[in-house]
Amino acid sequence: MTAPPVLDVAAARRLALVRAGLLAAPKAARAHRDAAHAVIDRFGYLQLDTVSVAGARSHALVLMSRIERMDPALGEDLLVPGAPLFEYWGHEASWMPMEAWPLFEFRREAWRAHMAKADVPQSRRDAATALLRRARDDGPFRSSDLEGERGVGWWNWKESKHVAELLWRTGDLAIRERRGFQRSYDLTERVIPDDVRARRVSHHDAHRALILRALAGHGWAETRTIADTWRLRKTRPAFKAAFDSLVDDGSVVACDLRNDDAAIAGWIRPEDLDLAAELKRLRPRADRGVLLTPFDPLLWDRKRVRLLFGFEQVLEIYKPAAIRRYGYFCLPVLAGERLVARVDVKAHRKDGVLRVVACHFETTGPRGRVPAADREAARSAIARHAAALGLAVEGA
């Protein structure tokens, strides 16, 4: 048997950065909305998150790191009627290209099977019927329009919101738009175009497509990372069958990553194997620095970040302040192909400032001195972010 090809960590890291659209400095775009759609197309998803302490929510930060001078407000205004996007459970709750809608029929079917189980209370079934009738007769409704008392557990939602969430997961309702990050629900046939809903993709082909989309965003990846990109561990038999078929037809090839003396098994598309060889001879641009959200597609897999960057990615928003090591919502600083620092920033719009709460550097030289290039990368990354928000930097 022929031994699989081997990449070193530097080649895999550069490939990951190229596929993430981050190897070079962010570029200006004439049409920021189109550029935002292109970023989503690159990965196949844009994960949504509510945390906005840095002046913009995480999904906007992903776009801002790749699009120069993008108005952060655009990150809240992408899902509107007629946009080539839909919202569904992809990596997490995500905006995805409209053409990917048929790929998740297996997930919607699983939720419909859940709703059909005998242990689902009749009251919940009746509430679902009433919500669908409401949408049909009265049109779109927002989460805040739903009646009922707030409950306990599952984010303390009221029962009617639970039901709307379930109907979204089954595909009976869709998210028409978001305003102020609040969902507006409507009947799916009014949100997803007829020709998109009419497309039928087998579960096998859907898994094949999702595996290839995951690898297109990562470059090289372990099986675990590929499955976690679309939360496919619960569909393990279908995932394995699709993966095996991609290997059999040569769409995906085994590729080891050489890390010191160890070989880590992984996978790559043939075209990315060729690209990795070219990138090995390329010196990355000495970028001045850019802030990344912890939920960036490049960073959510912490084990992978440690492997490729030697960077311990941590998220401390759920920790009490007294035991945080770095800060509430630290944004890693990318400079060229290195993660050189992490900064905890807080936007104070009323005061017109972006306050730098903390800045922790990865490298220190003699006498604890931080390399000047790393300091400049952090400074310029913070300044760039503050300029996009229209704020002055305080405390840098």
C-alpha positions, 0 to 999 in steps of 0.5 A: 500500500502506498504511504499517504502524502505528508504535510508539515505544520507550516504548510497545513497552517498556510493552507488553512489561512488561504482557505479561510481568506486570511493569509493576506491583509484584508482587502477593500471591496466596492460592494460590501454586501456581495463581499459578505456573501462571498465570505459565507460561500467560502465556508458554507456557513456563518455562525451566529452569536449574541455576544456584542461586547467588542462593538459587533457580534461575532458573525460581524467580526468574521466579516470585518476581519476579511472585508476592509472598512466594512460597516459592522451594521451590515453584519446584522442586516444580511438576512433579509427577504430576497437575500441568497441566504437562509438560517438553519442549524449548520455548524451551529445556528448559521446563515448559509448560502440558499443553494445549501437548503436541500443538503439539510433535509436529513436534519429536518427529517430527524426533527420531524421524526422527533415531533412524531414520537409518542412522548411529545405532549399533545399540548406541544402538538396543539401549540405547533398547529396553532403557530402554523395557522397563525403564520398562514393567516396573519403572516410573519411574527417575531419571537417577541410577539409570542405569548406565554410565560417564560419557563425554566431551562433551555435558555429560560424560553417561554413555551411558544418560543420552544415550539417555534424553534421546533417548527424551524428545525422541522422546516415547517417554519423558516426565518424570514429575516433578523432585525436587531438580532430578533428572528421573524418567522414565516411559513417556509414556502414564503421564505425558501424559493420554490425551485430550491425547495423542489430540489431533492438530494439524497442523504448520501449525496448531502453528506458527500457535499457537506464533507467537501464543503468542510474540507474546502474551508479547512484545507487539511483536517482530521476526520473529527474536525470535518464531522464537527463542522456540520455536527455530523457525529449523530449521523455517523453511519451516513457520514462514514459511507459518504466519506468512504465513497469520496475516498474511493472516487479520489475526491478526498485523499488521506494525508498525514500531518508531520508534527515533530516526530508524530504523524497525525492522520487527516484528509485533504482534497487533491487540489489543496494538496497541490496548493499546499506545495505552492504555498510552502515556497510563499512567504506570507504577507507581513500583515499589520494585524487583524482581530479574529472572533473566537468563533471564527471558522479558523478558531472554533476547533481548539485542538486544531488551533493548538496544532497549527498555531501553537496557540491555546484558544480559550473562551472565558465568557462563562467563567466568573471574572475572578478566575478568568486568565485573559478576559471576558471575550478575548479576540486573537490577533493574527499577524501574517501566519502567526497568532501573536496576542489576544486582546479583551476590548469593550465598546462604549458607544455613548463615550465614543471609545473602544476600551482595551481592557487587557492585551496578552502577548504570546511571545516575550524576549529577553527581560520579558520584552515583547517583539516590536512587530507583535506590539505593532500588530496588536496596536494596528489591529485594535486601531483598525477595529476601532475605526470600523466602529467609529470609536477612539481607542482608549487604554492601548 
